[in-house]
C-alpha cells in the first residue's frame, strides 16, 4: 500500500510568505512573544519593525 501524503507547506519554514495572513490576526499589543520555531526570524523581525 503506497501512501501519498503531502506536506501542508512546500518546505519547512517559509513563514515570511505567510505573514500577509498571520500578521493581521495577531494582537496589536502584547507583553511577551514566543517563537518556538524561529528559523530565519521573519515573524520576529516583522514584529520589530512595528516598534520603530
C-alpha positions as a Markdown table, in Angstrom:
| # | Residue | x | y | z |
|---|---|---|---|---|
| 1 | Unk | 0.0 | 0.0 | 0.0 |
| 2 | Unk | 1.5 | 3.3 | -1.1 |
| 3 | Unk | 0.6 | 6.4 | 0.8 |
| 4 | Unk | 0.9 | 9.8 | -1.0 |
| 5 | Unk | 0.9 | 12.2 | 2.0 |
| 6 | Unk | 1.9 | 15.7 | 1.0 |
| 7 | Unk | 3.2 | 18.3 | 3.5 |
| 8 | Unk | 0.9 | 21.2 | 4.3 |
| 9 | Unk | 3.7 | 23.7 | 3.4 |
| 10 | Unk | 6.0 | 23.2 | 0.4 |
| 11 | Unk | 9.1 | 23.4 | 2.6 |
| 12 | Unk | 10.0 | 23.7 | 6.3 |
| 13 | Unk | 9.9 | 27.3 | 7.3 |
| 14 | Unk | 8.9 | 29.9 | 4.7 |
| 15 | Unk | 6.7 | 31.8 | 7.3 |
| 16 | Unk | 7.7 | 35.1 | 5.6 |
| 17 | Unk | 5.3 | 34.3 | 2.7 |
| 18 | Unk | 2.5 | 33.7 | 5.2 |
| 19 | Unk | 3.0 | 37.0 | 7.1 |
| 20 | Unk | 0.3 | 38.7 | 5.0 |
| 21 | Unk | -2.2 | 36.3 | 6.5 |
| 22 | Unk | -0.9 | 35.9 | 10.0 |
| 23 | Unk | 0.1 | 39.5 | 10.9 |
| 24 | Unk | -3.5 | 40.9 | 10.6 |
| 25 | Unk | -4.7 | 38.1 | 13.0 |
| 26 | Unk | -2.0 | 39.0 | 15.7 |
| 27 | Unk | -2.9 | 41.3 | 18.6 |
| 28 | Unk | -1.7 | 44.9 | 18.2 |
| 29 | Unk | 0.0 | 44.9 | 21.6 |
| 30 | Unk | 1.3 | 42.1 | 23.8 |
| 31 | Unk | 3.9 | 41.8 | 26.6 |
| 32 | Unk | 5.6 | 38.6 | 25.6 |
| 33 | Unk | 6.4 | 36.8 | 22.3 |
| 34 | Unk | 7.5 | 33.2 | 22.0 |
| 35 | Unk | 8.7 | 31.7 | 18.7 |
| 36 | Unk | 9.4 | 28.0 | 19.2 |
| 37 | Unk | 10.5 | 27.6 | 15.5 |
| 38 | Unk | 12.3 | 30.8 | 14.9 |
| 39 | Unk | 14.1 | 29.7 | 11.7 |
| 40 | Unk | 15.2 | 32.8 | 9.9 |
| 41 | Unk | 13.2 | 35.0 | 12.3 |
| 42 | Unk | 10.9 | 36.6 | 9.7 |
| 43 | Unk | 8.0 | 36.8 | 12.1 |
| 44 | Unk | 10.2 | 38.2 | 14.9 |
| 45 | Unk | 11.7 | 40.8 | 12.7 |
| 46 | Unk | 8.4 | 41.9 | 11.2 |
| 47 | Unk | 7.1 | 42.5 | 14.7 |
| 48 | Unk | 10.2 | 44.5 | 15.5 |
| 49 | Unk | 9.5 | 46.8 | 12.6 |
| 50 | Unk | 6.3 | 48.0 | 14.3 |
| 51 | Unk | 8.2 | 49.3 | 17.2 |
| 52 | Unk | 10.1 | 51.9 | 15.1 |
